[in-house]
Amino acid sequence: MTTDPDRLVVRPRPWKLALYALGAFVFVVIGSYLLRSGGVLGFVFGALAIAFFAGGFVFVLLPARKRGLAHLTLTRDGLELSSGGRIPWADVGSVDVVDHPTKMVTLRLNSYDAYLASGPDDSARLGFLRPFAHVLRMVPSLKRFATEVRGPADELRWNRETYGFDIGISPMWLDRSPREFVELVESYRSGS
């Protein structure tokens, strides 16, 4: 973390990322075993495990390593995501911690306009998720994701309709617990 109170760069602890990388490796090994174990079901689940966890490693952790481990920055004006996009504090309606679909810090926005105007088209990330949504279409929310989400604005709307928030931040990218991070964000939002 930087010591400038007007600009706090949040960097995850390296051991957290190492733990996630180890977990992805374990699932790739399990997927490889399923591929070789025979049977159609083993082959399908093995291929999905390898594609998802190896793909997740390649599309999430390796780019993070290139741009630095910082995933977000808190400023007096708002929140900046390293993948692109700035969210002014005036556009943040609420910050919370949820346990579903997984434990994460969530943001509910008052307006999407500034965030969408400041960020790049994030179709590469969506491109990684969409094939899995197509494969797992039997899950109604994933079927909706595969058919309705075409870009960042659609993703924000889908998140809101499906989960009740717009943006989720994984604890993997934080330097403190999700609850402590929410308190930190609230102190920045209030200007203290």
C-alpha positions as CSV (number, residue, x, y, z in Angstrom):
1,M,0.0,0.0,0.0
2,T,1.0,3.5,-0.6
3,T,1.1,5.9,2.4
4,D,-0.6,8.9,0.6
5,P,-4.0,9.3,2.3
6,D,-5.5,10.9,-0.8
7,R,-4.6,7.9,-3.0
8,L,-4.5,4.4,-1.5
9,V,-3.4,1.6,-3.9
10,V,-4.8,-1.6,-2.6
11,R,-2.5,-4.6,-3.3
12,P,-3.4,-8.1,-2.3
13,R,-1.1,-10.0,-0.1
14,P,1.1,-12.2,-2.3
15,W,0.3,-15.3,-0.3
16,K,-3.4,-14.9,-1.2
17,L,-2.6,-15.0,-4.9
18,A,-0.2,-17.9,-4.4
19,L,-3.0,-19.8,-2.6
20,Y,-5.5,-19.1,-5.4
21,A,-2.8,-20.2,-8.0
22,L,-2.2,-23.4,-6.0
23,G,-6.0,-24.1,-5.9
24,A,-6.2,-23.6,-9.7
25,F,-3.3,-26.0,-10.2
26,V,-5.0,-28.6,-8.0
27,F,-8.2,-28.5,-10.0
28,V,-6.2,-28.7,-13.3
29,V,-4.5,-31.8,-11.9
30,I,-7.9,-33.3,-10.9
31,G,-9.3,-32.4,-14.3
32,S,-6.4,-34.2,-16.0
33,Y,-7.1,-37.3,-13.9
34,L,-10.7,-37.2,-14.9
35,L,-9.8,-36.9,-18.5
36,R,-7.6,-40.0,-18.3
37,S,-10.0,-42.0,-16.1
38,G,-12.3,-42.8,-19.0
39,G,-15.9,-42.4,-19.5
40,V,-17.7,-39.6,-21.2
41,L,-18.7,-37.9,-18.0
42,G,-15.2,-37.9,-16.7
43,F,-13.9,-36.5,-19.9
44,V,-16.5,-33.7,-20.0
45,F,-15.9,-32.6,-16.3
46,G,-12.1,-33.0,-16.7
47,A,-12.1,-30.8,-19.8
48,L,-14.3,-28.2,-18.1
49,A,-12.1,-28.2,-15.0
50,I,-8.9,-27.7,-17.0
51,A,-10.4,-25.0,-19.2
52,F,-12.0,-23.1,-16.4
53,F,-9.1,-23.2,-13.9
54,A,-6.3,-23.0,-16.3
55,G,-8.2,-20.3,-18.3
56,G,-8.9,-18.5,-15.1
57,F,-5.2,-18.5,-14.2
58,V,-4.2,-17.3,-17.6
59,F,-7.0,-14.6,-18.0
60,V,-7.0,-13.4,-14.4
61,L,-3.7,-13.9,-12.6
62,L,-1.2,-13.5,-15.4
63,P,-2.5,-10.1,-16.6
64,A,-2.6,-9.0,-12.9
65,R,1.1,-9.8,-12.7
66,K,1.8,-7.7,-15.8
67,R,0.0,-4.6,-14.6
68,G,1.0,-5.1,-11.0
69,L,-0.9,-6.8,-8.3
70,A,-2.9,-3.7,-7.5
71,H,-6.5,-4.3,-8.5
72,L,-8.0,-1.0,-7.3
73,T,-7.2,2.4,-5.9
74,L,-9.2,4.5,-3.5
75,T,-8.9,8.3,-4.0
76,R,-10.7,11.2,-2.5
77,D,-12.7,11.5,-5.7
78,G,-13.7,7.8,-6.1
79,L,-12.6,4.3,-6.8
80,E,-10.3,3.4,-9.8
81,L,-10.2,-0.2,-11.1
82,S,-6.9,-1.3,-12.6
83,S,-8.7,-3.0,-15.4
84,G,-10.1,0.4,-16.3
85,G,-12.9,2.5,-15.1
86,R,-13.4,5.1,-12.4
87,I,-16.4,5.3,-10.1
88,P,-17.0,8.7,-8.5
89,W,-18.1,8.5,-4.9
90,A,-21.3,10.3,-5.8
91,D,-22.2,7.3,-8.0
92,V,-21.7,4.7,-5.3
93,G,-25.1,4.0,-3.6
94,S,-23.9,1.4,-1.2
95,V,-20.9,-0.8,-0.3
96,D,-21.5,-4.2,1.4
97,V,-20.2,-7.7,1.9
98,V,-22.3,-10.6,0.6
99,D,-21.9,-14.3,0.8
100,H,-23.8,-15.2,-2.3
101,P,-22.8,-16.2,-5.0
102,T,-19.5,-16.1,-3.1
103,K,-18.1,-13.9,-0.4
104,M,-17.2,-10.5,-1.9
105,V,-17.4,-6.8,-1.4
106,T,-20.1,-5.4,-3.6
107,L,-20.9,-2.0,-5.0
108,R,-24.4,-0.8,-5.9
109,L,-24.2,2.2,-8.2
110,N,-26.5,5.2,-8.5
111,S,-25.4,5.7,-12.0
112,Y,-23.4,3.7,-14.5
113,D,-22.5,6.6,-16.8
114,A,-19.2,7.8,-15.4
115,Y,-17.9,4.2,-14.9
116,L,-18.9,3.0,-18.4
117,A,-17.5,6.2,-20.0
118,S,-14.1,5.8,-18.2
119,G,-13.5,2.1,-18.8
120,P,-12.4,0.1,-21.8
121,D,-14.7,-2.4,-23.5
122,D,-14.3,-5.4,-21.3
123,S,-15.3,-8.0,-23.9
124,A,-12.2,-10.1,-23.4
125,R,-13.2,-10.9,-19.9
126,L,-16.8,-11.6,-20.9
127,G,-15.4,-13.7,-23.7
128,F,-13.8,-16.0,-21.2
129,L,-17.0,-16.4,-19.1
130,R,-19.5,-16.8,-22.0
131,P,-18.4,-20.3,-23.2
132,F,-18.8,-21.6,-19.6
133,A,-22.3,-20.0,-19.4
134,H,-23.2,-21.7,-22.7
135,V,-21.9,-25.1,-21.5
136,L,-23.8,-24.8,-18.2
137,R,-27.0,-23.4,-19.7
138,M,-29.1,-25.7,-17.5
139,V,-28.5,-23.2,-14.7
140,P,-31.1,-20.5,-15.5
141,S,-28.9,-17.5,-14.5
142,L,-26.0,-18.7,-16.7
143,K,-28.4,-19.2,-19.6
144,R,-29.5,-15.6,-19.1
145,F,-25.9,-14.5,-18.9
146,A,-24.9,-16.3,-22.1
147,T,-27.8,-14.8,-24.0
148,E,-28.1,-11.3,-22.5
149,V,-24.6,-10.0,-21.6
150,R,-22.8,-8.5,-24.6
151,G,-20.8,-5.8,-22.9
152,P,-20.0,-4.0,-19.6
153,A,-23.4,-2.2,-19.4
154,D,-25.2,-5.5,-19.8
155,E,-23.0,-7.2,-17.2
156,L,-23.8,-4.4,-14.7
157,R,-27.6,-4.8,-15.3
158,W,-27.3,-8.6,-15.2
159,N,-25.5,-8.5,-11.8
160,R,-28.1,-6.1,-10.4
161,E,-31.1,-8.2,-11.6
162,T,-29.5,-11.5,-10.6
163,Y,-27.7,-10.7,-7.3
164,G,-28.8,-7.2,-6.3
165,F,-25.4,-5.4,-6.8
166,D,-23.6,-4.0,-9.8
167,I,-19.9,-4.7,-9.1
168,G,-18.3,-7.5,-7.0
169,I,-14.7,-7.3,-5.7
170,S,-13.1,-10.6,-4.7
171,P,-11.3,-10.8,-1.4
172,M,-8.4,-12.2,-3.4
173,W,-7.6,-8.6,-4.5
174,L,-7.8,-7.0,-1.1
175,D,-5.1,-6.4,1.5
176,R,-7.6,-6.8,4.5
177,S,-10.8,-8.6,5.3
178,P,-13.9,-7.7,3.3
179,R,-15.5,-6.0,6.3
180,E,-12.4,-3.9,7.0
181,F,-12.3,-2.9,3.4
182,V,-15.9,-1.8,3.5
183,E,-15.0,0.4,6.5
184,L,-12.1,1.8,4.6
185,V,-14.2,2.6,1.5
186,E,-16.9,4.2,3.7
187,S,-14.2,6.5,5.3
188,Y,-13.1,7.6,1.8
189,R,-16.7,8.1,0.7
190,S,-17.4,10.3,3.7
191,G,-14.1,12.2,3.2
192,S,-12.7,11.5,6.6
